[in-house]
Each structure stands twice: as structure tokens, then as C-alpha cells.
Amino acid sequence: MVYFKKILKYAIPYKRFAFLNIFFNILYALFSALSFVVLMPLLKVIFKKDAEITKIKPVFNGIMEADSFFNEYFSYTVYTLVGEDKGKTLTLVIVLIIIVFLLKNLFSYLGFYSITFLKNGVLKDIRNDLYDKTVSLPISYFSEKRKGDIMARIGSDVIEVHYSFLSILELSLIHISEPTRPY
């Protein structure tokens, strides 16, 4: 845990990218859930002879029945917009599905895009600190050690930090914003 805190201090200048990642992942989760709500009226129209589209405005009965409320409310909204015409209903629902899935994928991409700046910034700062430390070492240090060993050790240490600590940081940011996201 001590080493993670030392690495975490390098992430502080890039915290805005962490917040952006959390924000975009929350929007991704919202549109992922919304994508299933939008699919229900399409499936009702396609697979039922007389689609059971709600014609009466549904009433919210508590959080335990929220999923059925949102499905019924969306069906009611579709019915009030297009009426009995199944062609218009299908067109509206398909356009909504395309928009919701595009937004879901856009926010997923923006979440990964923003975390990249955090990861690359932390790696850049670690590499710069290691370079400054290496350059400040006395000449006698280099006469005792081979230069290739020093460069290999620095390179492998930075890669190890990248694969271990920054992966944990990325996963923790994703779990903060969306605990059920598949990897």
C-alpha cells in the first residue's frame, strides 16, 4: 500500500482526467441501461401480433418496480408520439436504438480516451524523475556499473509500474464509476 501511495502522488496533476473518466463511465452505464429499455418496445412491436403498448400513463410504485415502470413509460411515450401506426413506431424505436447505442459507445470511448492521458502522464513523470536521478548520480557510479544494466533496470521498472500499479488505478477508477462493467 505504501508503494501505491508513492505512485499515486504522480497521478495528482492528472486528476482531472480521472474525474473525466468517472464521468464518462457513469454516462456509459446510464446509456447501457437505457439501451435495454429502448429495445423493449421494438421487440413488442415485432414479436406480438397486437403489441401491448401501454395506452395509460404508468404510475411509479417504488424502486423495486422501477424497471417495469420505465419500460411501460417508454411504451406509453412511443404510443402518444406515433399512435397506432406500427411503421412509425418501428421507425422511431429504431432511430432511438441507434442514437442510444452510438452515445453508449461514444461515452465508453471517451472514458478510455481520458484515462489514457492519466496513464501516459504518470509514466512520463516517472520516466523524467528516473532520468533526473540517473543524470545526477556521480561518475564513479557509472564506472562500477555497466550502462546497459542501468538502462535495462530503469526500463523494466517503468514497465512494471505500468502493468501493475497503473492497471490497478485504472480498474479502481472504472469500479468507482461503474461496478458492473465487463472487462
Secondary structure, DSSP 4 states (H G I P E B T S, - for coil): -HHHHHHHHHHGGGHHHHHHHHHHHHHHHHHHHHHHHHHHHHHHHHH-SS-----S------GGGHHHHHHHHHHHHHHHHHTT-HHHHHHHHHHHHHHHHHHHHHHHHHHHHHHHHHHHHHHHHHHHHHHHHHHHS-HHHHHHS-HHHHHHHHHHHHHHHIIIIIHHHHHHHHHHH-TT---
